[in-house]
Amino acid sequence: MRFWKRMKRGLKCWAIWTAALGMVGPWSTVQATCAAANGSAATITDVELGTGGTLDGQISAVEDEPRTERLVTISRGDEVIAETLSDADGRFRVTGLKGGIYFVSSDGIGKYVRLWTADSAPPIAATNLELLQGDHVVRGQGCTDGASCTSSGSRCRPLLPWIIAGGVAAAIAIPLALDDDDGS
């Protein structure tokens, strides 16, 4: 009898830990699966900032045509850090930035960039950011622009609510099923 009580207690602990880890774990697994299924992965471009935290860049089409007077947005998560317009040559400049990871976008073109100060930049860091029309944009947080979510990874997105619901249901049902109310 003592063996079965210990076994039941061990099974209950295992079930609770499995349910808790299941609610945390699927996000990265599903996102990685979606990215692998679509042959895409987010890449981060290293860029060295100039004096005063200056980011210089250029927007152009694949045919090397400059994208003139386009709004360039630099954001971190949901927060817009800076906005500027490109000039007649498609060049833009933003000052006052600090090192870190940002998303730089303009007219559906976008890149994740890791900005470095001049004294900490790795040798591979570019000194100028290029946004090319036709580069593939990969968003890590789903549709943030109100689009219809038809970009890469959308085939896997409907699974997430079911995975979460299953984890929550397991976290509730397993302890209830293993609970010993009759005192034996």
C-alpha positions as CSV (number, residue, x, y, z in Angstrom):
1,M,0.0,0.0,0.0
2,R,2.9,2.4,0.8
3,F,4.4,1.7,-2.6
4,W,1.2,2.8,-4.3
5,K,1.0,6.0,-2.3
6,R,4.5,6.9,-3.2
7,M,3.9,6.0,-6.8
8,K,0.7,8.2,-6.9
9,R,2.5,11.1,-5.3
10,G,5.4,10.8,-7.7
11,L,3.0,10.6,-10.7
12,K,1.2,13.7,-9.4
13,C,4.4,15.7,-9.2
14,W,5.4,14.5,-12.7
15,A,2.0,15.4,-14.1
16,I,2.1,18.9,-12.6
17,W,5.7,19.6,-13.8
18,T,4.9,18.2,-17.3
19,A,1.8,20.4,-17.5
20,A,3.7,23.5,-16.3
21,L,6.6,22.9,-18.8
22,G,4.1,22.2,-21.5
23,M,2.5,25.6,-21.2
24,V,5.9,27.3,-21.4
25,G,7.7,25.1,-23.9
26,P,5.5,24.9,-27.0
27,W,6.0,28.5,-28.1
28,S,9.6,28.1,-29.2
29,T,9.0,24.6,-30.5
30,V,6.1,25.6,-32.7
31,Q,7.8,28.8,-33.9
32,A,10.9,26.9,-34.8
33,T,8.8,24.3,-36.6
34,C,7.0,27.0,-38.5
35,A,10.2,28.7,-39.5
36,A,11.8,25.4,-40.6
37,A,8.6,24.4,-42.6
38,N,8.7,27.7,-44.5
39,G,12.5,27.7,-44.9
40,S,12.9,31.1,-43.2
41,A,14.6,32.3,-40.1
42,A,15.0,35.8,-38.7
43,T,18.5,37.1,-39.2
44,I,20.0,40.0,-37.4
45,T,22.4,42.5,-39.1
46,D,25.2,44.0,-37.0
47,V,25.6,47.7,-37.6
48,E,28.1,50.1,-36.0
49,L,26.7,53.4,-34.8
50,G,28.5,56.6,-35.6
51,T,29.2,59.4,-33.2
52,G,26.3,60.5,-31.1
53,G,24.5,57.2,-31.7
54,T,24.0,57.9,-35.4
55,L,22.6,55.2,-37.7
56,D,23.1,55.8,-41.4
57,G,21.2,53.8,-44.0
58,Q,19.8,53.7,-47.5
59,I,16.5,52.3,-48.9
60,S,16.6,51.0,-52.5
61,A,14.8,48.6,-54.7
62,V,16.5,45.4,-56.0
63,E,17.2,47.3,-59.3
64,D,19.3,49.8,-57.2
65,E,16.7,52.5,-57.6
66,P,16.6,54.7,-54.5
67,R,13.3,54.9,-52.5
68,T,12.9,58.7,-52.1
69,E,11.0,60.4,-49.3
70,R,10.0,57.2,-47.5
71,L,9.1,57.1,-43.8
72,V,11.7,55.0,-41.9
73,T,10.6,53.6,-38.5
74,I,13.0,52.3,-35.9
75,S,11.2,50.3,-33.2
76,R,12.0,48.1,-30.3
77,G,9.1,45.7,-29.6
78,D,5.9,47.7,-29.8
79,E,7.6,51.0,-29.0
80,V,8.6,53.3,-31.9
81,I,12.0,54.8,-31.0
82,A,12.5,57.1,-34.0
83,E,11.0,58.0,-37.4
84,T,12.6,59.9,-40.3
85,L,12.2,60.4,-44.0
86,S,14.7,59.3,-46.6
87,D,16.2,61.9,-48.9
88,A,16.3,62.0,-52.7
89,D,19.0,59.3,-52.8
90,G,17.0,57.0,-50.4
91,R,19.5,57.8,-47.6
92,F,18.4,58.3,-44.0
93,R,20.1,59.3,-40.7
94,V,18.9,58.8,-37.2
95,T,20.8,60.1,-34.2
96,G,20.6,59.5,-30.4
97,L,20.4,55.7,-30.6
98,K,21.9,53.3,-28.1
99,G,23.2,49.8,-28.7
100,G,20.7,47.0,-28.8
101,I,18.4,45.1,-31.1
102,Y,15.9,47.1,-33.2
103,F,13.6,46.6,-36.1
104,V,14.1,49.1,-38.9
105,S,11.3,49.3,-41.5
106,S,9.9,51.3,-44.4
107,D,7.1,50.5,-46.8
108,G,7.0,46.8,-46.0
109,I,10.8,46.5,-46.1
110,G,12.3,45.6,-42.8
111,K,15.3,44.2,-41.0
112,Y,16.3,43.3,-37.4
113,V,19.5,45.1,-36.6
114,R,21.9,44.9,-33.7
115,L,23.3,48.3,-33.2
116,W,26.8,48.6,-31.6
117,T,28.7,51.6,-30.3
118,A,32.0,52.3,-32.1
119,D,34.1,50.9,-29.3
120,S,32.2,47.7,-28.9
121,A,31.3,46.8,-32.5
122,P,32.6,43.4,-33.9
123,P,34.7,43.5,-37.0
124,I,31.8,42.2,-39.1
125,A,29.5,45.1,-38.2
126,A,28.5,47.3,-41.2
127,T,28.8,51.0,-40.9
128,N,25.7,51.6,-43.1
129,L,22.4,49.8,-43.1
130,E,20.8,48.9,-46.4
131,L,17.1,48.1,-46.8
132,L,16.4,46.4,-50.1
133,Q,12.9,46.2,-51.6
134,G,12.3,42.4,-52.0
135,D,14.2,41.4,-48.9
136,H,12.0,39.0,-46.9
137,V,10.7,40.3,-43.6
138,V,10.2,37.8,-40.8
139,R,8.2,39.0,-37.8
140,G,8.7,37.3,-34.5
141,Q,5.4,38.4,-32.9
142,G,2.8,37.6,-35.6
143,C,0.9,40.3,-37.5
144,T,1.7,43.6,-35.9
145,D,0.6,45.8,-38.8
146,G,-3.0,44.6,-39.0
147,A,-2.4,42.5,-42.1
148,S,-4.2,39.3,-42.8
149,C,-1.4,37.1,-41.4
150,T,-0.6,35.4,-44.7
151,S,3.1,35.8,-44.3
152,S,5.4,32.9,-43.4
153,G,4.4,30.8,-40.4
154,S,0.7,31.4,-40.8
155,R,0.0,27.8,-41.5
156,C,1.2,26.9,-38.0
157,R,-0.4,29.8,-36.2
158,P,-3.9,28.1,-35.8
159,L,-2.3,25.4,-33.7
160,L,-1.1,27.7,-30.9
161,P,-4.5,28.2,-29.2
162,W,-5.1,24.5,-29.2
163,I,-1.7,23.7,-27.7
164,I,-2.3,26.3,-25.0
165,A,-5.8,25.1,-24.3
166,G,-4.6,21.6,-24.1
167,G,-1.9,22.5,-21.6
168,V,-4.3,24.5,-19.4
169,A,-6.9,21.6,-19.5
170,A,-4.1,19.1,-18.6
171,A,-2.9,21.4,-15.7
172,I,-6.5,21.4,-14.3
173,A,-7.6,17.9,-15.1
174,I,-4.5,15.9,-14.0
175,P,-4.3,17.1,-10.4
176,L,-8.1,16.7,-10.1
177,A,-8.0,13.1,-11.4
178,L,-5.0,12.2,-9.1
179,D,-6.5,13.9,-6.0
180,D,-7.3,11.4,-3.3
181,D,-10.5,12.7,-1.7
182,D,-11.6,9.4,-0.1
183,G,-8.7,9.3,2.3
184,S,-7.4,5.8,1.3
